[in-house]
Amino acid sequence: MAVSSSITSSAAHSSSDVYRGRVSRPGALRICHVASGDLWAGAEAQTAQLLVELQKDPALHVEAIVLNKGMLYDQLVTAGINTHLIDENALNSFEISRRLYEFNRRWRPDVVHTHRIKENCLGGLAAALSDVPVILHTVHGIQEALGGWEHVKWKCYSLMSSQVTKRVASGLIGVSNDIASFLRKRFPDTQVTCIHNGIMNHVSARTEMPETTREQIGIAEPAFVVGCVGRLSPVKGIEYLLRAVSLLVHERGVQSMHVAVVGGGPLQRSLEMLAQNLAISRHVRFLGERHDVPSLLRIFDIFAMPSLHEGVPMALLEAMRAGCPVVASAVGGIPEVIRDGYDGVLVPPQDPSALAHAIGAMQDSALDRARFSEAGRARVAAEFDARRMAIRTKKFYLDLLDRPR
């Protein structure tokens, strides 16, 4: 059973208090992951799957520290991973760093592995100050556009993260070759590798939850359903999907098409207004954040990903595993997953006309949909498996530990 602990005070908790119930692995390599967990998106889903696979290795002892008690925290605890909470809602950055430092001094990890910018800053500095041998950071994607105070905060953390990386990072992981290439140019003195995201292909996409039906989400059974899963933020490019659907409906007379948009985020209201302005509201369903995505994927005829940039999106891998034919933007790491015309269809980003053409062609050809469905499943099973991701990550740990320091 996993330990779920809250690291609240060095005076109040001894080492045995913090690790009560932990099953030790004598001689095992000690790995500590640090993640925010303030939302549930692709980086969090990838982190959870990686930790689940790493903990199966008897040569590793894996623990996690999260800064928010959310879905990532719950997923890790449920998976049996010893997970500790340092609550950023109750603590300032200095106090978080201090408690990370104290954790490292008690447990003495061999590797501290951070995710996202804030964790790289706080976790990386704390690891360096406590003499952790290997400090590693995964870059899951580029920062999406922000405005106002959020942009100011991101700029500060981004500058600090770059300095921390230059001074303390033993290695960096890019989840796509595109990101890894960028990192090699920016940090030429730091060892960089590409490790693609992976999912558990041996686990059925089916769940014990009741099947979601089209009727339950307000879509008639004969409709052609285009599904889209992702946070409603600028980088996901969902406005271009809505404009493509408008072209199909109004210029090409396609009345049987519906779009199901799964996810929440800051653009939800503006996207709803855009659908109204384009006069396609009756063709669009904004479903919000859902926990039945595997079931929803089975009622989508195709999956659309009109992003402006991506690493290797977990939602894309999940759609392909479920056999959902894909139309996606040819950006970031997406072309590393989908070979255009073989495993799916790629289109230029920010191009509603090209997207509309690809969706329309897919609607017209059941044969192409069946071909892409089968090819997508095979592609993910062969190249984007979570176990393969974990094996490559462990190898990188060992490579970094073997390097002279």
N, C-alpha and C positions, 0 to 999 in steps of 0.2 A: 504493500500500500504506500502511496506517495506521502511525503511530508508536505504539508501546506503550512508555511510559517510566515509570521510577520516580524521583520527585523525592526524592532521599535526602539531599542536602547541598549547600548553596550553594557550599561550598568545593570539592566534588568534581565538580560539573557546571557547565560553562560553558553559555552559551545554545545554542551549536552542538551540544553533547552532548545537551541536553534535546530539541531539535527535529530531530535527525538524521533525514533522509529526508522531512521535511515539505515538501510542495509549496505554496509561497506563492502567494497571489493578490494581486498588486499592486493597491492601491487598494480592496480588499475590506473590508467592515465586519468587524471582529474580534469574534467572539462566543465567550465561554467559559462553559460550563455546569459547575456544581459539584453533584455528587450523591454520596450516601453509597454506594449500591450494596451495602448489607449484606444485602439480601434481594432476591427477585424477586417483586414484586407489581404492582398497577396503576400506581402512580406511576413505577416503574422501566420498565415496558413503554411507558408514554406518553412518558417522557423519551427512550427509545431511538428510538421511531418519529419523534418530533419532530426529533431530531438527524439522523436519516437523511434526512429531507425537507429540512431546512435546508441540509445540506451540498451538495445538488444545485443550489443557487442560486449562480451564479458571482459574484454581488455580495456573498456572505458567505464568511468563513473561520471555520469552526467547530472548536473544540477542546473537550475535556472533561477535567475532573479528577474522579476518583472516590476515595473513601476506603477502599474495600474491593475486593479482587480476587475478584469473584464473577461471576454471570451477566450483570449489566449491563456490567461491564468487558469480558467476552468478547464480548457482542453488539456493543458499540461498535467494538471492534478489528476484529471480523469484517466489520463494515459499512464499514470503511475510514476511520473517524473517529480522528483523532489523540487518543489517550487517555493521560492521565498518572495515575499512582497516588501518592497520599500516604496511606500506610497507617496508619489510625487504631488498628490493633492494636499498632503498634510506637511510636506517637507520642502525646504528650499534646496537649490542645487548644491550648496556647500554641504548641507546635512546629508543629502543623498550620497555625495562623493565620500564623505566620512564613513558612512555605514557600508558602502561598497569596499572601502579600504579595510575596515575592520573584518568584514566577511572574508576577504582574501587573506588577511593575516592569520585568521583562525583556521581556514580550510586548506590553504596553500594549494590553489589550483595550478596545474601545469599550463593550462590554456584558458584565457578569457576571450570569449568570442562575442562581439557586440553587433547589434543591428540598429540601423537608422542613426541619424546624426547626433541626437542628444545623448544616446547611450554610448556612442563612440567617444564623445567629449568626457562625460562623467566616468563611464566605465573604463575607458582607456587610461585616463589620468590616474584613477584609483589603482588600476592594475600595475602601472609603471611605478608608482610610489610604494607599492607593496611587493615589488620585485617578482612579479609573475613572469615566468620565462618566455611565454609566447602570448602576444596580444594581437588579436585578429579581428578584422571588421568585414562584414558583408555589405556590399552596395547593391541594393535591390532594384534601383531605378533612379532616374534623374528627378530632381525636385520639380514638382508641378507649380504652376503660376499661383502666386499668393498676392493678396492686397493688404494695404493698411498696416496695422500693428503686427499682424502675423508675418508679413513680409520682412519687417524690421527684425523680428525675433529670429526668423529663419536665416537672414543674412549674418546676424551675429553668431549663431550656432554654426553656420556653414564655414565662416572664416576660422572660428575656433577649432572646428573639426579638422580642417585642412592642416592646421598647425599641430594638432595632437597627432594626426596620422603621420606627418613628416617626422615627428620626434620620437614617437613611442611604438608605432605599429610594426610588428614583425612581418605581417602579410595582409593582403587584401584579396577578397573574392568578389568577382563580378559575376552576376548570374547570367550574363550573356557575353558573347565575344565582343559585341559592340561596347558594352560597359567596361569590360576588361581592357580593351584597347585604349579607351579614354583614361582609365586609371594608370596605365603604364606611362602614358605621356605626362600625366599630371604628377605622378610620384615615381620618377625613374629609379630612385634608390630603394624602393620597397618591392618585395617579391609579390607578384600579382598572378592569380590564376583565374580561369573561367570554370565555374562549376554550375552547370545548368540546373534549374529547379527540377524537382521530380515529384511524382505523386505515387500513391500506393496502388499500383495496377492490379495487384492480386486481391484487392478488396473490392467487392461488388459495389457499384454506385447505388444499389438499392438500399434502403434503410427500413427500419421497423415502423417508421411513421406511415400513416395512411397516405395512399396515393393522392397527389394533387391533380385535380381535373381542370380542363379548360373552363368548364362552367363555373368553377369556384373562383376563377380570376376574371370572369366576365367576358370570355371569348367564346364565340360560337364554334362548334365542333368542325364545320367544314373549312374554317379560316386557315390561311397559310400564316404560320406564326414565326416571326423573326424575334429571337431572344437576345437580350444583351444583359450581361452581369458585370457590375463594377460600381465603384464609388462615383457619385455624381459630382465630378470635379472637371475642370477644363481639360486636363490631359487625356481624359477618356474620350473626348470628341463626340459625345452623344448627340450634340446639336446637328452634326453632319448626317447622322443616321436619320434624324427626324426630317431633315431637308431632303434626303434621298427618298424617304417614304412619301413625302409630299409630291415629288416628281412622279413616282409610280402611281399614286392615287389620282392626281389632277391632270397630268400630261399624258399618261399612258392608260388611264382608266382602270387601274387595278383596284377593285373595290373589296376583294376578299382578303386583303393583307392586314395583319395586326402586328404590332410591336409590343413585346413585354419587356419593360425595363426594370431590372431587379437591382436594388441598391439604394442607399440614401446618401445624402451629402449636401454641400452648400448650394449646388445649382438646381436643386429639385424644383423650386418655385419658378425660376426663370425658364427651365425646360418645359414645365407645364404651360407657361404662358406662350412659349414659342410654338408648342403644339396647337394651342388655340389660334394663334395668329396665322399659322399655316393651314388652318381649317382641317386638321387631321386628328382632333381630340378623340373622336370615336374610334380611331384606328390605333390608339396608343393606350397602354395600361402601365401606370407607374406603380409598381408593386411594393416599393420600399425595401427595407432590409428583411431578408427571409432566411429561415434555417432549413428550408426544404428545396434547396437548389438542385440536388440530384434528381428529385422528383420533377421539378420544373423542366430540367433539361430534356426529359423524356417526352414532353409535350411541345417542345420547340421543333419546327421543321428545319430551321437553320439557326446558326449562332453568329452574331455579328459583333466585331470588335473594331470600331472606327477610331482607335486611339491615335494620339499625336506622338506618343512615345511610350515604350514599354521595355521592361527587362525581358523576362520569360514569364508571362502572366499565368498564375495558377488557374484562373478562371478558364483560360484557353485550353490548358491541359485537361482540366476536368470535363470541358465540353467535348473534346476529342475522345477522351476515354469513354464517355457516354455514347459515342457514335453520332454526335451532332455535327453535320457538315458546317464548315466555317468559311465566312467571308471576313477578312481582316485587313487592316492597314499594313502596308509594307514598311514598318518602322521598327527601330530598335532591334530587340531580339526576336520579334515575331517571324521574320524570314528564316531564322535559325531553327524554328519549329516547323513551319509550314513551307513546303516547297510548292510554289505556285503551279497549279494545274495537276499536282499529284496528291497532296494531302488536304487541299483546300484552295481557296481563291484569294489572291492578294490584290489590293487596289492602292492607288496613291492616297496619302492622308489629305484631309480637308477637301475632298473632291466628291460632293454629293452625286454628281452625274455618273462618275465611274462606279460609285458604290451602288447606286440605283440599278445600273446596267448589270452588275454582278449578281445582285439579289434577284432581279427579274429573270436572269438566265438560269439561276439555281431553281427558282420557282417553276420554270418551264420544263426542267429536265429531272425527272425522278431517277433516271439512270445515273446522272452525275451526282445527285445527292447520295445514292447508295454507294457509288464508287468512293466518294470522299469520306463517307462514314466509315467504311471498312479500312481505308488507307490511314485515316486519322487514328483509329484505334491501334493499328499495327505500329504506327510511328511512335506514339507515346509509350507503348509497351516496350519497344526496342530501345529507345533513346532517352526517355524522360521518366525513369523509374526512381522512386524514392530511395531504394536500397543502393542503387548505383550512385546517387547523389551522396549518401552517407559514406560509402566506401571511399569516394574521391575526397571528401572532406577530411576523413580520418587520415588519409595518406598525406594531405597537406599539413595537418597538425604534426605528423611525424617528421615530415621534411623540414618544417620550421624548427622543431625541437632539435634536430640533428645539426642545424647550421651553427657554426661558431658564433658566440655572442661576445 
